[in-house]
């Protein structure tokens, strides 16, 4: 039976990824690798007070759609090439600090919400080498993987027995939120000025470098379309601007989500107060510049 042992009227499940993930697309399923990043907290669950549950370091979580039979044939959704970085080699998966989520099949739809503009002037090189080329790109910060449901029982995750797939604004759609995100706000200001050394501006670089450690500098260079010596690049927002692209409210609601469900963990108010203190004690992983991005995709 499902998590609560009853039938379900749910028709779709959105799995909403907030933060730093690497999606390993395999022939029949998707393995999501969640690297350890300084000051990150790791939670999964529903959008309600007390609805999020911690993801333990080194653990693997498997989503069960409880399908009674193989789903009807459908064209598997693919990650948008213009909103992701694709690696052409399988990442190393032997890091004991990784958290893993297994999605049982390819989703029916993939939507990329909230994006970051990435251009050459987002980077500085220690020798200011003009030969370093990085083609302009838009990178997704929030990914929604949607599964059509065909079983009579609600989805569940055995390793998260307390998770309930609750419907949101649409009674037929449930949303599973996965957070790998700082639980507290980080300021971009130091001494009243926008500073590239502030936690808010340094953090994206550290987060993506955690993904880089799962692959190789050469694979990253190929993915960015730049020369291998770009390994010494350091991310920097130009003119103190954070170049985010927000989705329209209509686009979000059409998926069965509310706009508030796209905010960061620090703004969600979903964690009990003592949880914020505990997660901020997460040790430094040694992830330092040079790279910046918040998600990646690798072929399996």
C-alpha positions as CSV (number, residue, x, y, z in Angstrom):
1,X,0.0,0.0,0.0
2,X,1.0,3.7,-0.2
3,X,2.2,5.8,2.7
4,X,-1.2,6.1,4.3
5,X,-2.6,2.8,3.0
6,X,-5.5,4.4,1.0
7,X,-6.4,5.1,-2.6
8,X,-5.5,8.4,-4.2
9,X,-7.1,10.8,-6.6
10,X,-3.8,12.3,-7.6
11,X,-3.0,12.5,-11.3
12,X,0.4,14.2,-11.2
13,X,3.4,14.5,-9.0
14,X,5.8,17.5,-9.3
15,X,9.3,16.9,-7.9
16,X,10.6,20.4,-7.3
17,X,14.4,20.7,-6.9
18,X,15.7,23.8,-5.1
19,X,19.5,24.2,-5.0
20,X,22.6,22.2,-6.0
21,X,22.0,18.9,-7.8
22,X,23.5,16.8,-10.5
23,X,21.1,14.7,-12.5
24,X,22.5,11.4,-13.9
25,X,20.2,10.4,-16.7
26,X,20.3,6.6,-17.1
27,X,18.4,4.5,-19.6
28,X,15.5,3.7,-17.3
29,X,15.7,6.1,-14.4
30,X,17.4,9.2,-13.0
31,X,19.9,9.3,-10.2
32,X,20.0,12.6,-8.5
33,X,23.3,13.3,-6.7
34,X,23.3,15.9,-3.9
35,X,26.8,17.1,-2.9
36,X,27.7,18.4,0.5
37,X,28.1,22.2,0.3
38,X,29.1,24.6,3.1
39,X,26.1,26.0,5.0
40,X,23.5,23.9,3.1
41,X,20.6,22.2,4.6
42,X,19.0,19.1,3.0
43,X,15.3,18.5,3.3
44,X,12.4,16.8,1.3
45,X,8.7,16.9,1.7
46,X,5.5,18.9,1.3
47,X,5.0,22.6,1.5
48,X,3.5,23.0,5.0
49,X,4.8,23.6,8.5
50,X,6.4,20.4,9.6
51,X,6.1,18.9,6.2
52,X,9.9,18.8,5.4
53,X,12.0,16.0,6.6
54,X,15.9,15.9,6.7
55,X,17.9,14.0,4.1
56,X,20.7,12.2,5.9
57,X,24.3,12.3,4.6
58,X,25.3,9.1,2.7
59,X,21.7,7.9,2.4
60,X,19.8,6.9,-0.8
61,X,16.1,7.7,-1.2
62,X,14.0,6.0,-3.8
63,X,10.7,7.5,-5.0
64,X,8.0,4.9,-5.5
65,X,5.1,5.9,-7.8
66,X,3.2,2.7,-7.0
67,X,2.2,2.1,-10.6
68,X,0.0,-1.0,-11.0
69,X,1.4,-1.6,-14.5
70,X,3.9,0.0,-16.9
71,X,2.7,3.5,-17.7
72,X,1.3,4.2,-21.2
73,X,4.0,4.9,-23.8
74,X,5.2,8.5,-23.7
75,X,8.2,10.5,-25.0
76,X,10.5,10.9,-22.0
77,X,11.1,14.5,-21.1
78,X,14.6,15.9,-21.5
79,X,16.3,18.7,-19.7
80,X,16.4,21.9,-21.7
81,X,19.8,22.3,-23.4
82,X,19.7,26.1,-23.2
83,X,19.1,26.1,-19.4
84,X,21.5,23.4,-18.1
85,X,25.1,22.4,-18.3
86,X,25.5,18.9,-19.7
87,X,28.6,16.8,-18.8
88,X,29.7,14.1,-21.3
89,X,31.1,11.7,-18.7
90,X,29.5,9.9,-15.8
91,X,30.3,11.6,-12.5
92,X,32.1,9.9,-9.7
93,X,29.7,8.5,-7.2
94,X,32.0,7.2,-4.5
95,X,31.8,10.3,-2.2
96,X,30.5,9.1,1.1
97,X,29.0,12.6,1.9
98,X,26.6,12.4,-1.1
99,X,22.9,12.2,-0.7
100,X,21.0,10.4,-3.5
101,X,17.5,10.4,-4.8
102,X,16.4,7.7,-7.3
103,X,13.5,8.6,-9.6
104,X,12.0,5.4,-10.9
105,X,11.6,6.5,-14.6
106,X,12.1,9.5,-16.8
107,X,9.5,12.2,-16.1
108,X,6.7,13.1,-18.4
109,X,7.6,16.8,-18.3
110,X,10.5,18.9,-17.2
111,X,10.1,22.7,-16.5
112,X,13.0,25.0,-15.6
113,X,11.8,27.8,-13.3
114,X,13.9,30.8,-12.1
115,X,17.1,31.1,-14.1
116,X,20.4,32.8,-13.9
117,X,22.1,34.7,-16.8
118,X,25.6,33.5,-17.3
119,X,28.0,35.5,-19.4
120,X,31.7,36.0,-19.8
121,X,31.7,39.2,-17.7
122,X,30.3,37.1,-14.8
123,X,33.9,35.7,-14.5
124,X,37.3,37.2,-13.7
125,X,40.5,35.4,-14.5
126,X,43.6,35.8,-12.3
127,X,45.6,36.8,-15.3
128,X,42.7,38.5,-17.1
129,X,43.3,36.2,-20.1
130,X,41.2,37.6,-23.0
131,X,41.4,34.2,-24.7
132,X,39.0,32.6,-22.3
133,X,35.6,32.3,-24.0
134,X,32.4,31.4,-22.3
135,X,29.3,31.5,-24.6
136,X,26.3,33.4,-23.0
137,X,23.9,31.0,-21.3
138,X,20.8,30.9,-19.1
139,X,21.0,28.4,-16.3
140,X,18.1,27.0,-14.4
141,X,18.0,27.3,-10.6
142,X,14.7,25.5,-9.9
143,X,13.7,22.3,-11.9
144,X,10.3,20.7,-11.8
145,X,10.1,17.1,-12.9
146,X,6.5,16.1,-13.4
147,X,5.3,12.5,-13.4
148,X,1.8,11.4,-14.6
149,X,0.5,9.0,-12.0
150,X,-1.3,5.8,-13.0
151,X,-1.4,3.8,-9.7
152,X,-4.3,3.6,-7.2
153,X,-2.0,4.5,-4.3
154,X,-0.2,7.8,-3.6
155,X,3.6,8.0,-4.3
156,X,5.9,7.3,-1.3
157,X,9.5,7.2,-0.3
158,X,10.3,4.3,2.0
159,X,13.2,6.1,3.6
160,X,10.9,9.1,4.3
161,X,7.8,7.4,5.8
162,X,6.5,10.7,7.2
163,X,6.2,12.3,3.8
164,X,2.6,12.8,2.7
165,X,2.1,13.7,-1.0
166,X,-0.4,16.5,-0.3
167,X,-2.2,18.3,-3.2
168,X,-1.6,22.0,-3.6
169,X,-3.8,24.5,-5.5
170,X,-4.9,21.7,-7.8
171,X,-6.4,18.8,-6.0
172,X,-5.1,16.3,-8.6
173,X,-1.4,17.5,-8.3
174,X,1.0,16.9,-5.4
175,X,4.3,18.6,-5.0
176,X,7.5,17.0,-3.5
177,X,10.0,19.7,-2.7
178,X,13.7,18.8,-2.5
179,X,16.0,21.4,-0.9
180,X,19.8,21.6,-1.0
181,X,19.9,25.2,0.1
182,X,21.1,27.5,2.8
183,X,18.5,27.7,5.6
184,X,19.3,31.3,6.5
185,X,19.6,34.5,4.5
186,X,23.0,35.5,3.3
187,X,23.7,39.1,2.7
188,X,25.5,40.4,-0.4
189,X,26.5,43.6,1.4
190,X,29.6,44.3,3.4
191,X,30.1,47.7,5.0
192,X,27.1,49.1,3.1
193,X,28.5,48.0,-0.3
194,X,27.9,45.0,-2.6
195,X,31.0,42.8,-2.1
196,X,32.1,39.9,-4.2
197,X,33.5,38.3,-1.0
198,X,30.1,38.4,0.7
199,X,28.5,34.9,1.5
200,X,25.6,35.5,-0.9
201,X,27.9,36.2,-3.9
202,X,30.6,33.6,-2.9
203,X,28.1,30.8,-2.2
204,X,27.1,30.0,-5.9
205,X,30.7,29.5,-6.8
206,X,31.3,27.2,-3.9
207,X,28.1,25.3,-4.7
208,X,29.0,24.6,-8.3
209,X,32.5,23.7,-7.3
210,X,31.0,20.9,-5.3
211,X,29.5,19.6,-8.5
212,X,32.8,20.0,-10.3
213,X,34.5,17.7,-7.8
214,X,32.1,14.9,-9.0
215,X,33.3,15.3,-12.6
216,X,36.6,16.7,-14.0
217,X,38.0,20.1,-15.0
218,X,38.1,19.0,-18.7
219,X,34.5,17.8,-18.7
220,X,33.5,21.2,-17.1
221,X,35.5,23.1,-19.8
222,X,33.8,21.1,-22.6
223,X,30.4,21.7,-21.0
224,X,31.0,25.5,-20.8
225,X,32.4,25.6,-24.3
226,X,35.6,27.2,-23.1
227,X,39.3,26.2,-22.9
228,X,40.5,23.9,-20.1
229,X,42.5,26.7,-18.4
230,X,39.2,28.2,-17.4
231,X,39.7,26.2,-14.2
232,X,41.2,29.4,-12.7
233,X,38.1,31.5,-13.3
234,X,36.3,33.0,-10.4
235,X,32.7,34.0,-10.5
236,X,31.7,37.6,-9.9
237,X,28.4,39.3,-10.4
238,X,28.9,42.4,-12.7
239,X,28.2,45.8,-11.2
240,X,26.7,44.2,-8.1
241,X,23.7,42.9,-10.0
242,X,22.3,39.4,-9.4
243,X,20.9,38.5,-12.9
244,X,17.9,36.4,-12.1
245,X,15.0,35.6,-14.4
246,X,11.8,34.8,-12.6
247,X,9.0,32.8,-14.2
248,X,5.5,34.3,-14.7
249,X,2.8,33.6,-12.2
250,X,0.7,32.0,-14.8
251,X,3.5,29.6,-15.7
252,X,3.9,28.5,-12.1
253,X,0.2,28.1,-11.4
254,X,-0.3,26.0,-14.5
255,X,2.0,23.5,-13.0
256,X,0.0,23.3,-9.8
257,X,2.4,25.4,-7.8
258,X,2.1,28.7,-6.0
259,X,4.7,31.5,-6.5
260,X,5.7,31.2,-2.8
261,X,6.8,27.6,-3.4
262,X,9.7,28.8,-5.5
263,X,11.3,30.8,-2.7
264,X,14.5,29.6,-1.0
265,X,14.6,27.5,2.1
266,X,15.6,30.5,4.1
267,X,12.4,32.4,3.1
268,X,10.0,29.4,3.3
269,X,9.4,29.5,7.1
270,X,8.9,25.7,6.9
271,X,11.6,24.7,9.3
272,X,11.3,24.9,13.1
273,X,13.5,27.6,14.6
274,X,16.0,25.2,16.2
275,X,16.5,23.4,12.8
276,X,18.0,26.6,11.3
277,X,20.6,26.8,14.0
278,X,21.5,23.1,13.6
279,X,21.9,23.2,9.9
280,X,24.0,26.3,9.8
281,X,26.6,24.4,11.8
282,X,27.3,22.3,8.7
283,X,31.1,22.0,8.3
284,X,33.0,23.7,5.5
285,X,33.5,21.2,2.6
286,X,36.5,23.1,1.2
287,X,34.5,24.0,-1.9
288,X,36.0,27.2,-3.2
289,X,36.0,29.0,-6.5
290,X,36.5,28.8,-9.5
291,X,33.1,27.7,-10.9
292,X,29.6,29.0,-10.7
293,X,26.3,27.3,-11.5
294,X,23.6,25.6,-9.5
295,X,22.7,22.4,-11.5
296,X,24.2,20.0,-14.0
297,X,23.1,17.1,-16.0
298,X,25.2,14.0,-17.0
299,X,24.3,11.3,-19.4
300,X,24.2,7.8,-18.1
